Amino acid sequence: MPSGAARTLRFVRRLRTLSEAECYVRCYGGWDPTVTIVRLEPRRPRYDLAVTGEHLRREFEARIDARPDEAQPEAA
């Protein structure tokens, strides 16, 4: 049994999504005039690469496995 108070609502259904400004006010209880909301430009699309990270890993492991065994220095 949880130590906190029992919930009175099972779920909350939002009629619309909140804006960033509304979320800030709800979280911090007010609005500071030094806070401004900045809209970021959308990210540029990424380039489609011919090689994936998984492919690079497999190739690297294959090269390591293909190396000749290095001679172990003999203890004097």
Summary of the structure (lengths in Angstrom):
residues: 76
radius of gyration: 28.7
end to end distance: 67.9
largest distance: 79.9
contacts: 63
relative contact order: 0.06
helix: 30%
strand: 0%
